[in-house]
Amino acid sequence: MRDEIQNLLRKIPSMDELLSRPWVNEVEELLGRKALKSVFADVIGELRLALREGACEAIDVAAIEQEARARLLAKASPSLHPVINATGIVIHTNLGRSVLPQEALEAVRLSSERYSTLEYRLDVGERGERNDHVEWLLSQVTGADAALVVNNNAAAVLLCLAALAKDKESVVSRGELVEIGGSFRIPDVMAFAGTRMVEVGTTNRTHLSDYAKAVTESTALLLKVHPSNYRIVGFHAEVEREALSALAREKELIFLEDLGSGVVADLAASGLGAETTVAQSLMAGVDLVTFSGDKLLGGPQIGVVAGRRQLIDRLRRFPLLRALRVDKMTLAALEAVLRLYLRGQEGAIPTVAMLTLSQDDLKRRADALASVIATQCPEADVDVIPVEDAVGGGAYPEQPLQGWGVALALPGVSSGTLQRRLRLGKPAVVAAAEKDRVVFHVRTLLEGDVDLLAKALGARDEEGGSGCGS
Ligand SMILES: *Cc1c(COP(=O)(O)O)cnc(C)c1O
């Protein structure tokens, strides 16, 4: 037995043998010799282990080489790369949430290919504040006196709680102690910020008197949280912002709201019901509102705290801020997006545009896609169908968006198999499925995606295509 294993171990190709293969030069150019050798070492090491453990009974040199080569080619191509989103979920967190408008991309390039005024005031030749580039614009767009930008909304909530309520009590309704996808849990954030959580009311009903009774000498803050991806329906009561604001003023407390998505545009054209905008929340008496930049705002990943200047100034002086600050590329993108709002050109922001597409536009797109697919895949069964899209990002959880899509069935191929082929194709396509059909939702397709999708479907497997015919 031992001899047999020794025999097999000797048959494993050596590092030098692998390095001498003709195809290696091409990969070495992409990865460098050191990385190349480490991948070979991994493959050889795993094989040795498998032999010793009896998990492998023969050595196939060609298969080993093929495995090593496949791993190297995968490592040689960019890991973070574009995807066609045919899910109809507009703010798809796993696919990068909001797509940036051209104006923002240009601003990112300009801000990062040269030195910039990031923290420099040209008028006096002295240090400036990076937040200054966007604060006035945020005030214009939200109606806030002052605003501060940090890494994301989770950071914004953490900063507010730590700077304003550490070692004190924060009162929050039991109906708003939510977990947002990706492990953002209100009780955990409060604990981490060092504020004592005082829960009031019940899961489904909380009254003003519940808040009022909970306030003590140690209370610093009333917290309201947008429940985002979940809703309480039926026998339910929550307290109006105006009433909470009056209580906060009477007891000299800070009223903080985590608004989550943070709508600033008029999304009436989307047919979606009214979602409280940042301006409405502030007007109702909330002192500080926090929201994300890459959800309904349609910008880069940031978090905003907007509201009363005196409180924002306290946040500016809090040391944690330094650990949450945003990069120049992000600030540049945010500034460009805010300027589009200022000029009333929010239609140029892809997230806003996708949410406000008309039924006619969507249907026309679906018809166009269907005819391209039918040409590309003559043996396929192609149908234009009404579908339900979604806002995503925790906004409007119950309200589906009426959309249009193209359903595709290939004889003898399951929808799961076709979805996988599409994901692994070039370009990668993430699509929905319904029974034995793959469904392409057209709302989230970007300019040029129809042609790319057709290409992905038409290409044969070996070209990285999903090969409807092959
Ligand atoms: C999305 C969301 C968060 C987290 O925001 P990020 O920008 O992803 O950090 C926090 N609170 C609410 C209510 C949200 O909807």
The ligand as an SDF file (V2000), in Angstrom:
LIG
                    3D

 15 15  0  0  0  0  0  0  0  0999 V2000
  -29.8730   50.1670    4.3270 C   0  0  0  0  0  0  0  0  0  0  0  0
  -30.1190   50.6190    5.6970 C   0  0  0  0  0  0  0  0  0  0  0  0
  -29.0610   50.7370    6.6210 C   0  0  0  0  0  0  0  0  0  0  0  0
  -27.6570   50.4200    6.2490 C   0  0  0  0  0  0  0  0  0  0  0  0
  -27.1920   51.3550    5.3280 O   0  0  0  0  0  0  0  0  0  0  0  0
  -25.7760   51.1520    4.5990 P   0  0  0  0  0  0  0  0  0  0  0  0
  -25.6280   52.3710    3.7580 O   0  0  0  0  0  0  0  0  0  0  0  0
  -25.8680   49.8890    3.8320 O   0  0  0  0  0  0  0  0  0  0  0  0
  -24.7540   51.0870    5.6790 O   0  0  0  0  0  0  0  0  0  0  0  0
  -29.3580   51.1690    7.8860 C   0  0  0  0  0  0  0  0  0  0  0  0
  -30.6170   51.4660    8.2610 N   0  0  0  0  0  0  0  0  0  0  0  0
  -31.6530   51.3640    7.3960 C   0  0  0  0  0  0  0  0  0  0  0  0
  -33.0280   51.7120    7.8780 C   0  0  0  0  0  0  0  0  0  0  0  0
  -31.4450   50.9490    6.0810 C   0  0  0  0  0  0  0  0  0  0  0  0
  -32.4600   50.8350    5.2220 O   0  0  0  0  0  0  0  0  0  0  0  0
  1  2  1  0
  2  3  1  0
  2 14  2  0
  3  4  1  0
  3 10  2  0
  4  5  1  0
  5  6  1  0
  6  7  2  0
  6  8  1  0
  6  9  1  0
 10 11  1  0
 11 12  2  0
 12 13  1  0
 12 14  1  0
 14 15  1  0
M  END
$$$$
